[in-house]
Amino acid sequence: MQKQSSRLALAAAGVTVVLWASAFVSIRSAGEAYSPGALALGRLLAGVLVLGTVLLIRREGLPQRAAWPGIVVSGLLWFGVYMVVLNWGEQEVDAGTAAMVVNIGPILIALLGARFLKESLPPRLLAGMAVSFAGAVAVGLSMSGGSSGGHASVLGVLLCLLAAAAYAGGVVAQKPALAHGSALQVTTFGCLVGAVACLPFAGQLVEEAARAPLSATLNMVYLGVFPTALAFTTWAYALARTTAGRMGATTYAVPALVVLMAWLFLGELPAPLTLAGGALCLAGVAVSRSRSRTSATSGTAEST
């Protein structure tokens, strides 16, 4: 039973990273027609509509009162601040620089998880994260070269740093909430909190939607339905069944998948350094999610 739960959690994490990787392609298109705040609000409203409908069909209702502090904090930081600031930051720096800076997020998650959630920092997790971060830096450097028109501003780097901090804080706040509410409940109301926080951008959203091309609007809706509604729910499901640090490390697979998707769907042939960086990201994830024989044996003994 425990093995089946672990496999389901791993599959859920896999769905999350694939959909989050696909989001980069959609953000690139939608961001040409929508400003950062309007794009975040439109994405969140689409997500709330889908999640709210599923919640009503399943009749799950409201989560327990103890879940609300984590829901509100994660909603403000992750669904609100993170999405707006990341959209803005990616307009100020090239994609490679953004990837390098934002990928300090999993490291912050591990450190915050150890401090506030009393999670351990096993050597394999730290080693895997170090390998994956090196891979993310390699991917970022390969995408930020002068030949590819890379650019970066101090403001953009600071915005990406803020996005990484908001992402880490949101994940750590969400973890205890999942002990008092289902993945669907925590995701739905977190998304709603983020949407309410972004309501000041409603005027921009209406104006920009009136003149935006259909492709950009469809990409915004896609972001709300799949990388937000579905992917954040599968993330919460997996997070409830493992540590925040290990889940954060799993997201290092995203840069490698972005490289692959850009190659397959956009015809962007990756450079050798990009491929090497992507391979390092995946290798680091494998190391960080593996367990030593000692811990695996003790875990089996505890479960019997």
LINCORTA-V114841 format. One record per residue. N is the residue number from 1. RES is the residue in one letter. PSI is psi in degrees with one decimal (* if undefined). Layout:
N_RES_PSI / N_RES_PSI
This chain:
1_M_-42.8 / 2_Q_-39.1 / 3_K_-40.5 / 4_Q_-41.2 / 5_S_-39.8 / 6_S_-39.1 / 7_R_-40.5 / 8_L_-40.4 / 9_A_-40.7 / 10_L_-41.0 / 11_A_-40.0 / 12_A_-42.5 / 13_A_-36.9 / 14_G_-42.3 / 15_V_-42.2 / 16_T_-51.4 / 17_V_-34.1 / 18_V_-45.3 / 19_L_-36.9 / 20_W_-34.7 / 21_A_-40.7 / 22_S_-23.8 / 23_A_-30.2 / 24_F_-36.3 / 25_V_-42.0 / 26_S_-38.7 / 27_I_-37.3 / 28_R_-40.3 / 29_S_-51.0 / 30_A_-32.0 / 31_G_-15.7 / 32_E_-20.7 / 33_A_-20.0 / 34_Y_139.6 / 35_S_162.7 / 36_P_-47.3 / 37_G_-41.5 / 38_A_-40.5 / 39_L_-42.6 / 40_A_-44.6 / 41_L_-45.6 / 42_G_-42.3 / 43_R_-44.7 / 44_L_-38.7 / 45_L_-40.6 / 46_A_-40.7 / 47_G_-43.5 / 48_V_-40.5 / 49_L_-46.6 / 50_V_-48.5 / 51_L_-41.8 / 52_G_-39.0 / 53_T_-45.6 / 54_V_-39.7 / 55_L_-41.7 / 56_L_-41.3 / 57_I_-40.7 / 58_R_-11.2 / 59_R_45.8 / 60_E_-25.4 / 61_G_-154.6 / 62_L_148.0 / 63_P_169.8 / 64_Q_156.1 / 65_R_-35.3 / 66_A_-19.0 / 67_A_-20.5 / 68_W_-38.9 / 69_P_-45.5 / 70_G_-37.4 / 71_I_-46.0 / 72_V_-45.7 / 73_V_-46.3 / 74_S_-35.1 / 75_G_-43.3 / 76_L_-45.8 / 77_L_-50.8 / 78_W_-49.0 / 79_F_-28.4 / 80_G_-76.6 / 81_V_-48.1 / 82_Y_-48.7 / 83_M_-40.9 / 84_V_-48.6 / 85_V_-38.2 / 86_L_-42.6 / 87_N_-41.8 / 88_W_-45.4 / 89_G_-36.7 / 90_E_-11.0 / 91_Q_-17.1 / 92_E_-20.7 / 93_V_161.2 / 94_D_164.5 / 95_A_-36.4 / 96_G_-45.3 / 97_T_-42.3 / 98_A_-43.0 / 99_A_-42.0 / 100_M_-46.2 / 101_V_-46.8 / 102_V_-26.4 / 103_N_7.4 / 104_I_-9.5 / 105_G_-51.9 / 106_P_-33.7 / 107_I_-43.6 / 108_L_-37.6 / 109_I_-45.3 / 110_A_-43.3 / 111_L_-43.8 / 112_L_-36.5 / 113_G_-39.0 / 114_A_-36.9 / 115_R_-46.9 / 116_F_-26.1 / 117_L_-0.2 / 118_K_32.9 / 119_E_150.0 / 120_S_160.5 / 121_L_77.8 / 122_P_150.9 / 123_P_-37.7 / 124_R_-36.6 / 125_L_-47.2 / 126_L_-41.3 / 127_A_-44.1 / 128_G_-41.3 / 129_M_-37.1 / 130_A_-42.9 / 131_V_-45.4 / 132_S_-40.5 / 133_F_-39.0 / 134_A_-39.6 / 135_G_-41.2 / 136_A_-38.1 / 137_V_-41.6 / 138_A_-43.7 / 139_V_-44.4 / 140_G_-43.8 / 141_L_-40.0 / 142_S_-27.2 / 143_M_-10.1 / 144_S_9.3 / 145_G_155.9 / 146_G_-30.4 / 147_S_-21.7 / 148_S_9.9 / 149_G_29.5 / 150_G_147.3 / 151_H_154.3 / 152_A_142.2 / 153_S_158.9 / 154_V_-42.0 / 155_L_-44.1 / 156_G_-42.8 / 157_V_-42.3 / 158_L_-38.6 / 159_L_-41.0 / 160_C_-35.6 / 161_L_-42.1 / 162_L_-39.1 / 163_A_-43.5 / 164_A_-41.8 / 165_A_-40.2 / 166_A_-40.1 / 167_Y_-47.6 / 168_A_-45.0 / 169_G_-38.6 / 170_G_-42.0 / 171_V_-45.9 / 172_V_-34.5 / 173_A_-32.9 / 174_Q_-32.5 / 175_K_-53.4 / 176_P_-26.6 / 177_A_-29.4 / 178_L_-9.7 / 179_A_-12.2 / 180_H_4.0 / 181_G_156.7 / 182_S_165.4 / 183_A_-39.7 / 184_L_-43.5 / 185_Q_-50.0 / 186_V_-40.3 / 187_T_-44.5 / 188_T_-50.4 / 189_F_-26.5 / 190_G_-42.3 / 191_C_-38.5 / 192_L_-42.3 / 193_V_-44.1 / 194_G_-40.5 / 195_A_-42.6 / 196_V_-40.9 / 197_A_-28.0 / 198_C_3.5 / 199_L_-28.9 / 200_P_-18.0 / 201_F_7.5 / 202_A_-40.9 / 203_G_-44.1 / 204_Q_-41.0 / 205_L_-44.1 / 206_V_-46.3 / 207_E_-45.7 / 208_E_-32.7 / 209_A_-29.9 / 210_A_-27.9 / 211_R_-1.7 / 212_A_145.4 / 213_P_154.4 / 214_L_-37.3 / 215_S_-40.0 / 216_A_-41.8 / 217_T_-40.1 / 218_L_-36.3 / 219_N_-36.6 / 220_M_-42.4 / 221_V_-41.6 / 222_Y_-44.1 / 223_L_-38.0 / 224_G_-37.3 / 225_V_-46.1 / 226_F_-64.3 / 227_P_-17.9 / 228_T_-69.6 / 229_A_-53.0 / 230_L_-50.8 / 231_A_-37.9 / 232_F_-29.5 / 233_T_-44.4 / 234_T_-33.7 / 235_W_-49.9 / 236_A_-39.0 / 237_Y_-46.2 / 238_A_-39.2 / 239_L_-34.6 / 240_A_-15.7 / 241_R_10.3 / 242_T_-175.6 / 243_T_157.2 / 244_A_-37.0 / 245_G_-44.7 / 246_R_-36.7 / 247_M_-40.2 / 248_G_-41.6 / 249_A_-32.3 / 250_T_-31.9 / 251_T_-8.4 / 252_Y_-9.4 / 253_A_-18.4 / 254_V_-49.4 / 255_P_-39.5 / 256_A_-40.4 / 257_L_-35.0 / 258_V_-43.8 / 259_V_-45.3 / 260_L_-43.4 / 261_M_-38.7 / 262_A_-33.6 / 263_W_-46.9 / 264_L_-42.9 / 265_F_-23.8 / 266_L_-4.7 / 267_G_21.0 / 268_E_102.7 / 269_L_118.4 / 270_P_145.3 / 271_A_161.9 / 272_P_-39.8 / 273_L_-35.6 / 274_T_-45.0 / 275_L_-41.9 / 276_A_-41.4 / 277_G_-41.7 / 278_G_-40.1 / 279_A_-39.4 / 280_L_-40.9 / 281_C_-47.7 / 282_L_-39.0 / 283_A_-41.8 / 284_G_-39.5 / 285_V_-43.8 / 286_A_-42.2 / 287_V_-44.0 / 288_S_-28.8 / 289_R_-4.6 / 290_S_163.5 / 291_R_146.2 / 292_S_159.3 / 293_R_-34.1 / 294_T_-48.2 / 295_S_-35.8 / 296_A_-40.1 / 297_T_-44.6 / 298_S_-36.0 / 299_G_-37.7 / 300_T_-39.2 / 301_A_-38.5 / 302_E_-31.7 / 303_S_-12.0 / 304_T_*
